[in-house]
Amino acid sequence: MNTPCTKRPSAALKVAFPRGWVGDLDWSLSWQDRPDRLYMAMKGFFDESGTHGAESPVVIVGGFLATVEQWDAYERDLKALLDEYGVKKFHAKDLRGRKGDFKGWPTPRRATFTSRFLKLADDHLACGFATVLSSDSYHQIYRAGQLLRTARPDTQYGICVRAALWKSILFMKDRQADWPLNFVLEGGTGHEADAARIFFEFKEQLLPEYAPAFGNVTFGTKNDLPLAVADSLAYSMFRMSAGYSAHPTVPNACVVGPADPPYYVQKIPLSRTLIDEDTLGRWRDDLCR
C-alpha cells in the first residue's frame, strides 16, 4: 500500500469488497467516511482468530477504531445489554455454539441479542476492518526457502497486525485533531512480544510529520468490553474466509449469526483487506535486504 506516511513505500495491499452493503445478517463491508462524526483522541481494539492450531487455513486480525468518548458510550450500552441478557463474558464462538453464558439459548433469543449487539457498533464506533492472510500463501511465499541469519520474519499473526497498522494510519493520517491513536490488542495469546515489536517498528518508519498519529500499544482480555466487538468481527470473518460459513444468498456476507430484526453494520466504514501474494513476496524481499 503506497502511502506518503512512511519513510519508504511498502507493498500494495488488496482491499476487497468495495462500497455497498453485503447482507442483512452480516457486518457490512462498505468503506465510506462519516463527516458528521466528531473525533477526539482515538483507541483501536483488535482481536485475532485462526491462530490456535497449525491446521488453520487463515489468520485474521480484526477490530474497530473510535474516540475515547465513543468507546465509553459503547461500553455503557454493551454492559446494559449483557446485564439484561445475563451474559457475564462475551465470546463470539460461544454465541454461535450456544455455549458458556449462551448455553441453551433458543434461536429467537439469540437472534434478538445479535441484532442489538450489531447495532451498537453503528451507534457508537468510527470504523472497523479485518486483515486476512492465507496460511498456504504465508508458508509457500513469505517463508519459502532460506532467509538471512539476521532476518527476523513476522509470524502469520504479525503480518496481519502489520497490515492492520497500515489500515489504521490511512484512516488517521488526515485526522490530526484525533491524534494519537492508541491500540489495545487481545493479550494472553503468546503473540504479545511479536505484536509490540511490529508496532514500534512501524511507528519508527512513519515520516516525522505522521509519527504523532500513533500513541502506544497495550494488551487486554476478554473482560475488556470493547474487545467483544473485535472478537465478533475477527471470528465471523475467520469462518467466512475459511469457508466454514456462508450467507445463503449473498456470497460476500460475513455472517455473525441469526438476527431479528435483520441487521447489518452499515453506518460506519468497515472493510476486509486480503494480504495477497504480491504483498507477501515484497515483504519477503525486504527480509533479504
C-alpha positions as CSV (number, residue, x, y, z in Angstrom):
1,M,0.0,0.0,0.0
2,N,1.8,3.1,-1.2
3,T,1.3,6.0,1.1
4,P,3.1,9.2,1.9
5,C,3.1,8.4,5.6
6,T,6.3,6.2,5.7
7,K,9.9,6.7,5.0
8,R,9.9,4.0,2.3
9,P,7.0,2.6,0.4
10,S,5.6,-0.8,1.2
11,A,3.9,-3.4,-1.0
12,A,0.3,-3.0,-2.2
13,L,-2.5,-4.5,-0.2
14,K,-5.6,-5.6,-1.9
15,V,-8.8,-4.2,-0.4
16,A,-11.7,-6.5,-1.1
17,F,-15.4,-5.8,-1.1
18,P,-15.9,-2.1,-2.1
19,R,-18.7,0.2,-1.1
20,G,-22.1,-1.4,-0.6
21,W,-23.9,-3.5,1.9
22,V,-23.4,-7.2,1.9
23,G,-26.5,-8.8,3.5
24,D,-28.8,-8.4,6.4
25,L,-27.2,-10.8,8.9
26,D,-23.6,-9.7,8.5
27,W,-21.0,-7.0,9.0
28,S,-21.4,-4.5,6.2
29,L,-18.1,-4.1,4.3
30,S,-18.7,-0.6,3.0
31,W,-16.0,2.0,3.2
32,Q,-17.4,5.4,3.5
33,D,-16.4,8.4,5.6
34,R,-18.7,9.9,8.2
35,P,-18.0,13.6,8.2
36,D,-20.9,14.1,10.7
37,R,-19.0,12.3,13.4
38,L,-16.7,14.1,15.8
39,Y,-13.3,12.5,16.6
40,M,-11.1,13.2,19.7
41,A,-8.1,11.1,20.7
42,M,-8.8,7.6,19.5
43,K,-8.3,4.0,20.6
44,G,-8.3,0.8,18.5
45,F,-9.3,-2.6,19.9
46,F,-8.2,-5.6,17.9
47,D,-8.6,-9.4,18.3
48,E,-7.4,-12.3,16.3
49,S,-8.8,-15.6,15.0
50,G,-7.3,-18.7,13.4
51,T,-4.0,-18.6,15.4
52,H,-4.8,-21.6,17.7
53,G,-3.6,-24.5,15.6
54,A,-1.2,-25.4,12.8
55,E,-4.1,-26.6,10.6
56,S,-5.9,-23.2,10.5
57,P,-6.4,-22.2,6.8
58,V,-6.3,-18.4,7.5
59,V,-5.3,-16.0,10.2
60,I,-7.4,-12.9,10.9
61,V,-6.8,-9.7,12.8
62,G,-9.9,-7.5,13.1
63,G,-11.1,-4.6,15.2
64,F,-12.6,-1.1,15.5
65,L,-11.4,2.5,16.0
66,A,-13.3,5.1,18.0
67,T,-12.7,8.1,20.2
68,V,-12.4,7.6,24.0
69,E,-15.8,9.1,24.4
70,Q,-17.3,6.8,21.8
71,W,-15.8,3.8,23.4
72,D,-17.2,4.9,26.8
73,A,-20.7,5.1,25.3
74,Y,-20.2,1.8,23.6
75,E,-19.1,0.1,26.9
76,R,-22.1,1.6,28.8
77,D,-24.6,0.3,26.3
78,L,-23.0,-3.0,25.8
79,K,-22.8,-3.6,29.6
80,A,-26.5,-2.8,29.8
81,L,-27.3,-5.3,27.0
82,L,-25.1,-8.0,28.6
83,D,-26.7,-7.4,32.0
84,E,-30.2,-7.6,30.5
85,Y,-29.4,-11.0,29.0
86,G,-27.4,-12.3,31.9
87,V,-24.1,-12.5,29.9
88,K,-21.0,-12.2,32.1
89,K,-18.4,-12.7,29.4
90,F,-19.0,-12.3,25.7
91,H,-17.2,-14.7,23.3
92,A,-18.4,-14.9,19.7
93,K,-17.6,-18.6,19.5
94,D,-19.8,-19.3,22.5
95,L,-22.6,-17.2,21.0
96,R,-22.5,-19.2,17.8
97,G,-22.2,-22.5,19.5
98,R,-24.7,-21.8,22.3
99,K,-22.0,-22.4,25.0
100,G,-20.9,-20.6,28.1
101,D,-23.3,-17.8,29.0
102,F,-25.3,-18.5,25.8
103,K,-25.9,-22.2,26.6
104,G,-29.4,-23.3,25.9
105,W,-30.5,-20.1,24.3
106,P,-33.3,-20.6,21.8
107,T,-32.8,-19.1,18.3
108,P,-35.3,-16.2,18.8
109,R,-33.4,-15.0,21.9
110,R,-30.0,-15.4,20.2
111,A,-31.3,-13.5,17.1
112,T,-32.7,-10.6,19.1
113,F,-29.5,-10.3,21.1
114,T,-27.3,-10.4,17.9
115,S,-29.3,-7.7,16.2
116,R,-29.0,-5.4,19.2
117,F,-25.3,-6.2,19.6
118,L,-24.5,-5.3,16.0
119,K,-26.4,-2.1,16.2
120,L,-24.1,-0.8,19.0
121,A,-21.2,-0.7,16.5
122,D,-23.2,1.6,14.2
123,D,-24.4,3.7,17.1
124,H,-21.0,4.4,18.7
125,L,-17.9,3.4,16.7
126,A,-15.9,5.2,14.0
127,C,-14.7,2.5,11.6
128,G,-13.6,-1.2,11.6
129,F,-11.6,-3.5,9.4
130,A,-10.1,-7.0,9.2
131,T,-6.9,-8.2,7.7
132,V,-6.8,-11.8,6.2
133,L,-3.7,-13.9,5.5
134,S,-3.9,-17.4,3.9
135,S,-1.8,-20.0,5.7
136,D,-0.7,-21.6,2.4
137,S,0.4,-18.2,1.0
138,Y,2.3,-17.4,4.1
139,H,4.3,-20.7,4.1
140,Q,4.7,-21.0,0.4
141,I,5.7,-17.4,-0.4
142,Y,6.8,-15.5,2.7
143,R,8.6,-18.4,4.5
144,A,9.8,-20.1,1.3
145,G,13.5,-21.0,1.0
146,Q,16.4,-19.8,3.2
147,L,16.5,-16.4,4.8
148,L,19.4,-14.4,6.0
149,R,20.6,-15.3,9.5
150,T,19.9,-11.8,10.6
151,A,16.4,-11.8,9.2
152,R,13.5,-11.6,11.6
153,P,10.4,-12.8,9.8
154,D,7.0,-11.9,11.1
155,T,4.6,-14.6,12.2
156,Q,1.4,-15.0,10.3
157,Y,-0.4,-13.1,13.1
158,G,2.3,-10.5,12.9
159,I,1.8,-9.8,9.2
160,C,-1.9,-9.3,9.9
161,V,-1.1,-6.8,12.7
162,R,1.3,-5.0,10.3
163,A,-1.5,-4.8,7.7
164,A,-3.9,-3.5,10.3
165,L,-1.5,-0.8,11.2
166,W,-1.4,0.3,7.6
167,K,-5.2,0.5,7.5
168,S,-5.1,2.5,10.7
169,I,-2.6,5.1,9.5
170,L,-4.6,5.5,6.3
171,F,-7.7,6.3,8.4
172,M,-5.8,8.6,10.8
173,K,-3.4,10.5,8.5
174,D,-5.8,13.3,7.7
175,R,-7.4,13.5,11.1
176,Q,-4.7,15.3,13.1
177,A,-7.3,16.5,15.6
178,D,-7.9,12.9,16.6
179,W,-4.2,12.0,17.2
180,P,-2.9,10.0,18.9
181,L,-4.4,6.6,18.2
182,N,-3.6,4.0,20.9
183,F,-4.0,0.3,20.3
184,V,-5.3,-2.4,22.6
185,L,-4.8,-6.0,21.4
186,E,-6.0,-9.2,23.0
187,G,-3.4,-10.5,25.4
188,G,-2.8,-14.0,26.7
189,T,-2.2,-15.3,23.2
190,G,1.6,-15.7,23.3
191,H,1.9,-13.1,20.5
192,E,2.4,-10.0,22.6
193,A,6.1,-9.6,22.0
194,D,5.7,-10.0,18.3
195,A,2.9,-7.5,18.1
196,A,4.7,-5.0,20.2
197,R,7.9,-5.3,18.1
198,I,5.9,-4.8,14.9
199,F,4.0,-1.8,16.3
200,F,7.2,0.1,17.3
201,E,9.0,-0.8,14.1
202,F,6.0,0.5,12.1
203,K,5.8,3.7,14.2
204,E,9.6,4.2,13.7
205,Q,9.1,4.0,10.0
206,L,6.5,6.8,9.9
207,L,7.6,10.1,8.5
208,P,8.2,12.7,11.3
209,E,5.0,14.6,10.5
210,Y,3.0,11.4,11.0
211,A,4.8,9.9,14.0
212,P,2.4,11.6,16.5
213,A,-0.5,9.8,14.9
214,F,0.2,6.6,16.8
215,G,0.5,6.5,20.6
216,N,1.1,3.2,22.3
217,V,0.1,-0.4,22.4
218,T,-1.2,-2.4,25.3
219,F,-2.9,-5.8,25.8
220,G,-6.3,-6.6,27.2
221,T,-8.5,-9.6,28.0
222,K,-12.0,-10.8,27.1
223,N,-13.1,-8.9,30.2
224,D,-12.5,-5.7,28.3
225,L,-15.9,-4.9,26.8
226,P,-14.6,-3.2,23.6
227,L,-12.7,-6.4,22.7
228,A,-16.2,-8.1,22.4
229,V,-16.9,-6.4,19.1
230,A,-13.4,-7.0,17.8
231,D,-13.8,-10.7,18.8
232,S,-17.1,-10.9,16.9
233,L,-15.7,-9.4,13.8
234,A,-12.5,-11.5,13.8
235,Y,-14.3,-14.8,14.4
236,S,-17.1,-14.2,11.9
237,M,-14.5,-13.1,9.3
238,F,-12.4,-16.2,10.0
239,R,-15.4,-18.5,9.5
240,M,-16.2,-16.8,6.2
241,S,-12.6,-16.7,4.9
242,A,-12.0,-20.3,5.9
243,G,-15.2,-21.4,4.1
244,Y,-16.9,-22.6,7.3
245,S,-19.9,-20.4,6.9
246,A,-21.6,-18.5,4.1
247,H,-24.6,-16.4,3.6
248,P,-27.3,-18.4,1.7
249,T,-27.8,-15.6,-0.9
250,V,-25.0,-13.0,-0.6
251,P,-21.6,-14.5,-1.2
252,N,-19.7,-11.6,0.3
253,A,-21.6,-11.6,3.6
254,C,-19.7,-12.1,6.8
255,V,-22.3,-13.8,8.9
256,V,-22.4,-13.2,12.6
257,G,-25.5,-15.2,13.3
258,P,-29.3,-15.1,13.1
259,A,-30.5,-11.5,13.7
260,D,-34.1,-10.4,14.4
261,P,-34.8,-7.9,13.1
262,P,-32.3,-8.4,10.4
263,Y,-29.4,-6.1,10.9
264,Y,-26.1,-5.3,9.2
265,V,-23.4,-2.8,10.3
266,Q,-23.8,-0.2,7.6
267,K,-23.4,3.3,9.0
268,I,-19.6,3.2,9.7
269,P,-16.7,2.4,7.4
270,L,-15.9,-1.3,7.5
271,S,-13.7,-3.4,5.2
272,R,-11.8,-6.6,4.7
273,T,-8.2,-6.4,3.4
274,L,-6.7,-9.5,1.7
275,I,-2.9,-9.8,2.1
276,D,-2.1,-11.1,-1.4
277,E,0.8,-12.9,-2.9
278,D,2.4,-9.8,-4.4
279,T,2.5,-8.2,-0.9
280,L,3.9,-11.3,0.7
281,G,6.6,-11.5,-2.0
282,R,7.7,-7.9,-1.5
283,W,7.7,-8.2,2.3
284,R,9.8,-11.4,2.0
285,D,12.2,-9.5,-0.3
286,D,12.5,-6.9,2.5
287,L,13.8,-9.6,4.8
288,C,16.7,-10.3,2.4
289,R,18.0,-6.7,2.3
